[in-house]
Amino acid sequence: MTRVLFGWEFGGGLGHLATLLPIAKGLVGSHEPVFAVKQLSNATSLLADQGEMVAAATLLQAPRWPTQSKSKGPEVLTHSLADTLKIHGYHDRGLLYGLARGWRGILRLVDPSLVIADYSPTLLLAARGVVPTIALGTGYSTPPGGRPLPPMRPWEKQLPATSRAAEREVLQAVQFVQRQLGCPAAAFLGDLFNGDRTFVCTIPEFDPYRDYREEPTLMPFNLPDFGLVRPLAERPEGRIFVYLPANHPHLVTTLAAIRKLRLTGDIFVPGLPEEVRRRFAAPSLIFHERPLALEQVLPGARVAIHHGGHATSYAALRSGTPQLLLINNLERLVTSYGLHQLNCAIAINADGKMEVDGMADCLRRLLQTDEIHRSAQAGAESLAARPATNPVKTILEACQDMLP
């Protein structure tokens, strides 16, 4: 039985691994999946829900960048993925060579017939010319190859000189490492995020590179089908859904605003401190210990409050639910920009100061503004009317074509 290596290198949360799992499930039985992931701590429980053969798959620690756990600080502005890579140290030839050798070691140990990578440029670098590769990702993490990097802030039309210089510097480091490894050299830095086949799984509204892509994107997958959209007027008045990390700077302010407005709903905050739970406990608010099925909670909510993850943003849009996004990184800011253009969301920067009254005002606006409600309904209906495709089937067919 041949092996398929699934890799995840950059990006927070478990959404990147969750994207890989439906492909792994589709290949088990005829091929053995092996996972090399950024975060081992939560990956085991996520794999356990995918059936016995995936749950038992070999799980390895991906080579980690030493700067990944450090905050880049508010003074660093990223305009392209070259800026992001430089923050991680990608311009450091010795560091990049060490990480690429680490991936090469994993490739030798696993001996895969195919690599499937999500936001894993160093894996794709190490595998280039050695084993066939498929790159998966959202728009943000998968820029078009064969050209200089475009701005990843969709409201910017050109890159500043500092970002163009960062791209040249990082590309020179990449080409040096490729020569050391005997890999074919990449002509452009964007090539590093693309494989022999590349599948971008997002909607144009969330894609910062939509004006630069030549290939069509696939719809997001591994998300529920909401069917017919339930109008907001038919949902319980004042009902909300909250999904935020426990360390979010606006968490307590948000909970206080919900209490101030006497709203009802479901709240999921992984690792929520018990003292916070006790402080805001109320019969009308249900604090959940485990992730909620979005197809069950969103159709009954009048507002979804979350930190702007791609999957949650898409699911709330598909369900016709207005959104309050408490943004804590650039990728989520890009997603919120698309929702703002659709006039169905309010975005707040998590780095800024927010008082309870201000948060309550935002919630009132989302709950009471008919124009936002109509826009949320229209956005959901637009998604539902788009041509039905099966992205997982498309990707699996590509896998079978590339596997022996």
Secondary structure, DSSP 8 states (H G I E B T S, - for coil): -EEEEEEE-S-SSSHHHHHHHHHHHHHBTTEEEEEEES--TTHHHHHHTT-HHHHTSEEEE----TTTTS---TT----SHHHHHHHHTTT-HHHHHHHHHHHHHHHHHH--SEEEEES-HHHHHHHTTTS-EEEEE-TTT---SSS----SSTT-SS--HHHHHHHHHHHHHHHHHHHHHT----SSGGGGG--SEEEEBS-GGG-TTTTT--S--B---SS----S---GGGS-TTEEEEE--TT-TTHHHHHHHHHHHT-EEEEE-TT--HHHHHHH-BTTEEEESS---HHHHGGG-SEEEE---HHHHHHHHHTT--EEEEE-SHHHHHHHHHHHHTT-EEEEETTS---HHHHHHHHHHHHH-HHHHHHHHHHHHHHHHS----HHHHHHHHHHHH--
